Amino acid sequence: MQEPAATQSSQRPMSTAQPTSPLELARLFLKLGMVAFGGPPAHIAMMEDEVVSRRGWLTREQFLDFLGATNLIPGPNSTEMAIHVGRVRAGWPGLLVAGTCFILPSAIMVTALAWAYVRFGSLPQFSGVLYGVKPIVIALIVQAVFKLARSAVKSKWLAIVGALAVVATALGADQLAVLAAGGLLTGLMYWLRQGRRAPLPAPAILTGGTAIAAGSTLIVPVNMTALFLVFLKIGAILFGGGYVLVALIRSNLVTRLGWISERQLLDAIAMGQVTPGPLSTTATFIGYLLKGTPGALIATVAIFLPAFFFVAISGPLVPRLRQSPLAGAVLDGVNVAALALIAVATWQLFRAAVVDGTTLVLAALSFFLLIAYRMNSLWLILAGATIGAAATRFHR
């Protein structure tokens, strides 16, 4: 007797008897990598439509479980979602294929833009485009800070931890130490409120990042090994979403090592914004500035490698972490500390990007349009580039 159609439909997404071929995964994630504008929320919405609604590779519940898992580990969330899907559908080959194909289009585009930047960056036309795009980037980051704050600052205690993290960061404290302290403070407070009944967890995620950080504290010269280790460290402690990347790169490559300037960092972020795919390909742009095409390749591999590693090892741990209130309290502290890093970096970048009345108006108007009308960031960036180029030509 044939099963009812509704039953067959409900069971189809759970089927693992026919795994997806790596070639099919490559087609899907190359396509997503070429059209996924708008940041991680937009990327994840596109993946949900393709993977759950259209193909039935995962149920919505499975998809949400993996989405929750990406918030428990460092790295770019949308890239880690692609890696999770690839792992479930095709094992280790799928893990590598899905993640790589989602990253590859953006990395190629950013490398091409970096080449054009190095070759033509001093020309008035190209400088004008960046002049108009930078204040838009600032507005995008400020909007992200406000949105993240609404979900990250859940209590007065978390607000206090966030304020302390802002002060510590502004005074020059190491970013990894700020993230670790935020998590430990909130975890300790939860433990004390529970009458010390809950066991203290080993902060495995943070200790992994600390080990990598310690390996790069004495790196100063720009060479391939140093470039790899610095971006590996950043990828291993990238909690809190893509915009924390701005704070981490500024702390390591601008302030501590002096490899790039504030202006070059803003230009790199702008290039990451005008291309689809993960914002972490900002590292690709910086790698090209420092060491050409080999540097772009090394920086890209280094910053994304921890995401593949953490997704591969986090599967068995995720259910236990998600069920632990103490682990949740630690992660709340890490998130609010990450938000503090973004806020301080944004203020520093604001001073470098908003240099006159035109850029101030562009930043303020963009922020208003983002908040009031949820305007697509791509249109704002294109408008900023056009206005910047026109303003530069007018003043020649």
C-alpha positions as CSV (number, residue, x, y, z in Angstrom):
1,M,0.0,0.0,0.0
2,Q,1.4,3.4,-1.0
3,E,2.1,5.9,1.7
4,P,0.1,9.2,1.7
5,A,1.8,12.0,-0.2
6,A,2.0,14.2,2.9
7,T,3.9,11.5,4.7
8,Q,6.4,11.1,1.9
9,S,6.9,14.9,1.7
10,S,7.5,15.2,5.4
11,Q,10.1,12.4,5.3
12,R,12.0,13.6,2.2
13,P,14.1,16.2,3.8
14,M,15.4,13.7,6.4
15,S,16.6,11.2,3.9
16,T,20.3,10.5,4.0
17,A,20.1,7.3,1.9
18,Q,21.1,9.3,-1.2
19,P,23.8,11.7,-0.3
20,T,24.4,14.8,-2.5
21,S,27.3,14.7,-4.9
22,P,30.2,17.1,-4.4
23,L,29.6,18.4,-7.9
24,E,26.0,19.3,-7.0
25,L,27.2,21.1,-3.9
26,A,29.8,22.9,-5.9
27,R,27.1,24.2,-8.4
28,L,24.9,25.5,-5.6
29,F,27.5,27.2,-3.4
30,L,29.4,28.7,-6.4
31,K,26.0,30.3,-7.4
32,L,25.4,31.5,-3.9
33,G,28.9,32.8,-3.6
34,M,28.3,34.9,-6.8
35,V,24.9,36.4,-5.8
36,A,24.9,36.5,-2.0
37,F,25.0,40.2,-1.3
38,G,23.7,41.8,1.9
39,G,25.8,40.2,4.7
40,P,25.3,37.0,6.7
41,P,21.5,37.3,7.4
42,A,20.9,37.6,3.6
43,H,23.3,34.8,2.9
44,I,21.6,32.5,5.4
45,A,18.1,33.3,4.1
46,M,19.3,32.4,0.6
47,M,20.7,29.1,1.8
48,E,17.5,28.3,3.7
49,D,15.5,28.8,0.5
50,E,17.9,26.6,-1.6
51,V,18.7,23.9,0.9
52,V,15.4,23.5,2.8
53,S,12.6,24.8,0.6
54,R,13.8,24.0,-2.9
55,R,16.0,20.9,-2.4
56,G,14.8,19.4,0.9
57,W,18.4,18.5,1.8
58,L,17.6,19.5,5.5
59,T,14.5,20.0,7.5
60,R,13.9,23.5,8.9
61,E,14.6,22.1,12.4
62,Q,18.0,20.7,11.3
63,F,18.8,24.0,9.5
64,L,18.0,26.0,12.7
65,D,20.2,23.6,14.8
66,F,23.2,24.3,12.6
67,L,22.5,28.0,12.6
68,G,22.6,27.9,16.4
69,A,25.8,25.9,16.3
70,T,27.5,28.6,14.2
71,N,26.9,31.1,17.0
72,L,28.8,28.9,19.5
73,I,32.1,28.8,17.5
74,P,34.3,31.5,16.0
75,G,34.2,32.3,12.4
76,P,31.8,33.8,9.7
77,N,28.4,32.3,10.3
78,S,27.2,32.1,6.7
79,T,30.4,30.4,5.6
80,E,30.1,27.9,8.5
81,M,26.5,27.2,7.5
82,A,27.7,26.3,4.0
83,I,30.4,24.0,5.6
84,H,27.7,22.3,7.8
85,V,25.4,21.6,4.8
86,G,28.3,20.2,2.8
87,R,29.4,17.9,5.7
88,V,25.9,16.6,6.3
89,R,25.2,15.9,2.6
90,A,28.5,14.6,1.4
91,G,30.9,14.0,4.4
92,W,34.4,15.4,4.4
93,P,34.5,16.0,0.6
94,G,31.3,17.9,0.9
95,L,32.6,19.9,3.8
96,L,35.6,21.1,1.8
97,V,33.7,21.6,-1.5
98,A,30.7,23.6,-0.1
99,G,32.9,25.9,2.0
100,T,35.5,26.5,-0.7
101,C,32.9,27.2,-3.4
102,F,31.1,29.7,-1.3
103,I,34.3,31.6,-0.5
104,L,35.9,31.3,-4.0
105,P,33.9,33.8,-6.0
106,S,34.3,36.6,-3.5
107,A,38.0,35.9,-3.1
108,I,38.5,36.1,-6.8
109,M,36.6,39.4,-7.1
110,V,38.3,41.0,-4.2
111,T,41.7,40.0,-5.6
112,A,40.8,41.6,-8.9
113,L,39.7,44.8,-7.0
114,A,42.9,44.8,-5.0
115,W,44.9,44.6,-8.2
116,A,43.0,47.6,-9.6
117,Y,43.4,49.4,-6.3
118,V,47.2,49.0,-6.3
119,R,47.4,50.0,-10.0
120,F,44.8,52.8,-10.1
121,G,44.2,53.7,-6.5
122,S,46.0,57.1,-6.8
123,L,43.9,58.2,-9.8
124,P,41.2,60.8,-8.9
125,Q,38.4,58.7,-10.3
126,F,39.2,55.7,-8.1
127,S,39.9,57.8,-5.1
128,G,36.6,59.5,-5.6
129,V,34.7,56.2,-5.5
130,L,36.3,55.2,-2.2
131,Y,35.7,58.7,-0.8
132,G,32.0,58.2,-1.3
133,V,31.9,54.5,-0.2
134,K,33.8,54.8,3.1
135,P,31.1,56.8,4.9
136,I,28.5,54.3,3.7
137,V,30.6,51.5,5.2
138,I,30.6,53.4,8.5
139,A,26.8,53.7,8.4
140,L,26.5,50.0,7.7
141,I,28.7,49.1,10.7
142,V,26.9,51.5,13.1
143,Q,23.6,50.0,12.0
144,A,25.0,46.5,12.7
145,V,26.1,47.6,16.1
146,F,22.6,48.8,17.0
147,K,21.0,45.7,15.7
148,L,23.5,43.4,17.6
149,A,23.1,45.5,20.8
150,R,19.3,44.8,20.9
151,S,19.9,41.1,21.1
152,A,23.3,41.0,22.9
153,V,22.6,43.3,25.8
154,K,19.9,41.2,27.6
155,S,20.4,42.6,31.1
156,K,21.9,45.4,33.2
157,W,24.8,43.0,34.1
158,L,25.6,42.4,30.4
159,A,25.4,46.2,29.8
160,I,28.0,46.7,32.6
161,V,30.3,44.0,31.1
162,G,29.9,45.7,27.7
163,A,30.8,49.1,29.1
164,L,33.9,47.7,30.9
165,A,34.9,46.0,27.6
166,V,34.6,49.4,25.8
167,V,36.8,51.1,28.3
168,A,39.4,48.3,28.3
169,T,39.5,48.2,24.5
170,A,39.9,52.0,24.3
171,L,42.8,51.9,26.7
172,G,44.6,49.4,24.5
173,A,43.8,46.0,26.1
174,D,44.3,42.9,23.8
175,Q,41.1,41.9,22.0
176,L,41.4,38.3,22.9
177,A,41.8,39.1,26.5
178,V,38.7,41.3,26.4
179,L,36.6,38.5,24.8
180,A,37.9,36.0,27.3
181,A,37.3,38.3,30.3
182,G,33.7,39.1,29.1
183,G,32.9,35.4,28.9
184,L,34.5,34.5,32.2
185,L,32.8,37.4,34.0
186,T,29.3,36.5,32.9
187,G,30.0,32.8,33.5
188,L,31.2,33.5,37.0
189,M,28.2,35.6,37.8
190,Y,25.8,32.9,36.6
191,W,27.7,30.3,38.7
192,L,27.6,32.5,41.8
193,R,23.8,33.2,41.4
194,Q,23.2,29.5,41.1
195,G,24.8,28.9,44.5
196,R,27.9,27.3,42.8
197,R,25.8,24.3,41.9
198,A,26.7,24.4,38.2
199,P,30.1,22.9,37.2
200,L,32.5,25.4,35.6
201,P,33.1,24.5,32.0
202,A,36.6,24.4,30.5
203,P,36.7,27.3,28.1
204,A,37.9,25.2,25.2
205,I,37.0,27.6,22.5
206,L,38.9,30.5,24.1
207,T,42.0,28.4,25.0
208,G,42.4,27.4,21.4
209,G,42.4,31.0,20.3
210,T,44.8,31.9,23.1
211,A,47.4,29.4,22.0
212,I,47.4,30.8,18.5
213,A,47.6,34.4,19.8
214,A,50.6,33.5,21.9
215,G,52.3,32.2,18.8
216,S,52.1,35.5,17.0
217,T,52.9,38.1,19.7
218,L,56.5,38.7,18.5
219,I,55.7,38.8,14.8
220,V,56.6,42.2,13.2
221,P,58.2,41.7,9.8
222,V,55.8,41.2,6.8
223,N,56.5,37.7,5.5
224,M,54.3,34.8,4.4
225,T,54.6,33.0,7.7
226,A,53.7,36.1,9.7
227,L,50.8,36.9,7.4
228,F,49.5,33.3,7.7
229,L,49.8,33.3,11.6
230,V,48.2,36.7,12.1
231,F,45.1,35.9,10.0
232,L,44.9,32.4,11.4
233,K,44.7,34.0,14.9
234,I,42.0,36.4,13.7
235,G,40.0,33.6,12.2
236,A,40.3,31.5,15.4
237,I,38.9,34.3,17.6
238,L,36.3,35.8,15.3
239,F,33.3,35.8,17.6
240,G,30.3,38.1,17.2
241,G,29.8,38.3,13.4
242,G,31.7,39.7,10.5
243,Y,32.1,43.2,11.8
244,V,34.2,42.1,14.7
245,L,36.7,41.4,11.9
246,V,37.1,45.2,11.6
247,A,38.2,45.5,15.2
248,L,40.5,42.5,15.1
249,I,42.3,43.6,11.9
250,R,42.7,47.1,13.2
251,S,44.2,46.0,16.5
252,N,46.6,43.5,14.9
253,L,47.6,45.0,11.5
254,V,47.1,48.8,12.1
255,T,47.9,49.4,15.7
256,R,50.2,46.6,16.8
257,L,52.1,45.7,13.6
258,G,51.7,48.8,11.5
259,W,51.4,46.8,8.3
260,I,48.5,48.9,6.9
261,S,47.1,52.3,7.5
262,E,43.6,53.3,8.7
263,R,42.8,54.4,5.2
264,Q,43.8,51.0,3.7
265,L,41.7,49.2,6.3
266,L,38.7,51.3,5.3
267,D,39.4,50.7,1.7
268,A,39.6,46.9,2.3
269,I,36.3,46.9,4.2
270,A,34.7,48.8,1.3
271,M,35.9,46.2,-1.2
272,G,34.5,43.5,1.0
273,Q,31.1,45.3,1.0
274,V,30.9,45.8,-2.8
275,T,31.4,42.1,-3.5
276,P,29.1,39.2,-2.7
277,G,30.0,36.4,-0.2
278,P,31.6,36.6,3.2
279,L,33.0,39.9,4.5
280,S,36.1,38.0,5.7
281,T,37.5,38.2,2.2
282,T,38.6,41.6,3.4
283,A,41.7,39.6,4.4
284,T,42.2,38.7,0.8
285,F,42.4,42.3,-0.1
286,I,44.9,43.1,2.7
287,G,47.0,40.0,1.8
288,Y,47.3,41.3,-1.8
289,L,48.3,44.8,-0.6
290,L,51.1,43.3,1.5
291,K,52.4,40.4,-0.7
292,G,50.6,40.4,-4.0
293,T,48.6,37.3,-5.3
294,P,50.5,34.8,-3.0
295,G,49.7,37.0,0.0
296,A,46.0,37.1,-1.0
297,L,45.9,33.3,-1.2
298,I,47.7,32.9,2.1
299,A,45.5,35.4,4.0
300,T,42.3,33.8,2.5
301,V,43.3,30.3,3.5
302,A,44.5,31.4,7.0
303,I,41.4,33.4,8.0
304,F,38.9,30.7,6.8
305,L,40.8,27.6,7.9
306,P,39.6,27.8,11.6
307,A,36.0,27.8,10.4
308,F,36.5,24.4,8.6
309,F,38.2,23.1,11.7
310,F,35.6,24.3,14.2
311,V,32.7,23.0,12.2
312,A,34.4,19.6,11.8
313,I,34.9,19.1,15.6
314,S,31.9,20.9,17.0
315,G,29.2,18.4,15.9
316,P,29.2,16.2,19.0
317,L,29.7,19.1,21.4
318,V,26.9,21.4,20.2
319,P,24.0,19.6,21.8
320,R,25.6,19.6,25.3
321,L,26.7,23.3,25.0
322,R,23.3,24.4,23.9
323,Q,21.6,22.7,26.8
324,S,24.0,24.2,29.4
325,P,22.8,27.5,30.9
326,L,26.3,28.2,32.2
327,A,27.8,27.8,28.7
328,G,25.1,30.1,27.4
329,A,26.0,32.7,30.0
330,V,29.7,32.6,29.0
331,L,28.7,33.0,25.3
332,D,26.5,36.0,26.2
333,G,29.6,37.6,27.8
334,V,31.7,36.9,24.7
335,N,29.1,38.4,22.5
336,V,28.7,41.6,24.4
337,A,32.5,42.0,24.6
338,A,32.7,41.5,20.8
339,L,30.1,44.2,20.4
340,A,32.4,46.5,22.5
341,L,35.3,45.8,20.1
342,I,33.1,46.8,17.2
343,A,32.0,50.0,18.8
344,V,35.5,51.2,19.6
345,A,36.9,50.3,16.1
346,T,33.9,52.0,14.5
347,W,34.7,55.3,16.3
348,Q,38.3,55.2,15.1
349,L,37.3,54.4,11.6
350,F,34.6,57.1,11.7
351,R,37.3,59.7,12.3
352,A,39.2,58.5,9.2
353,A,36.2,58.2,6.9
354,V,34.1,61.3,7.7
355,V,36.5,64.1,6.8
356,D,34.1,66.9,5.6
357,G,30.5,67.9,5.3
358,T,29.8,65.7,2.2
359,T,31.0,62.5,3.9
360,L,29.1,63.5,7.1
361,V,25.9,63.9,5.1
362,L,26.5,60.6,3.3
363,A,27.0,58.7,6.5
364,A,24.0,60.3,8.3
365,L,21.7,59.8,5.3
366,S,22.8,56.2,4.8
367,F,22.2,55.4,8.5
368,F,18.7,56.9,8.3
369,L,17.8,54.9,5.2
370,L,19.1,51.7,6.7
371,I,17.2,52.2,9.9
372,A,14.0,53.7,8.6
373,Y,13.6,51.9,5.3
374,R,15.9,48.9,5.5
375,M,17.4,49.9,2.2
376,N,19.6,47.3,0.5
377,S,23.3,48.1,1.3
378,L,24.3,47.4,-2.3
379,W,22.2,50.4,-3.6
380,L,23.7,52.6,-0.9
381,I,27.2,51.7,-1.8
382,L,26.6,52.2,-5.5
383,A,25.1,55.6,-4.8
384,G,28.0,56.5,-2.5
385,A,30.5,55.5,-5.2
386,T,28.6,57.6,-7.8
387,I,28.4,60.7,-5.6
388,G,32.0,60.3,-4.5
389,A,33.3,60.1,-8.1
390,A,31.1,63.1,-9.1
391,A,32.2,65.2,-6.2
392,T,35.9,64.5,-6.9
393,R,35.5,65.4,-10.5
394,F,33.6,68.6,-9.6
395,H,36.4,69.7,-7.3
396,R,39.2,69.0,-9.8
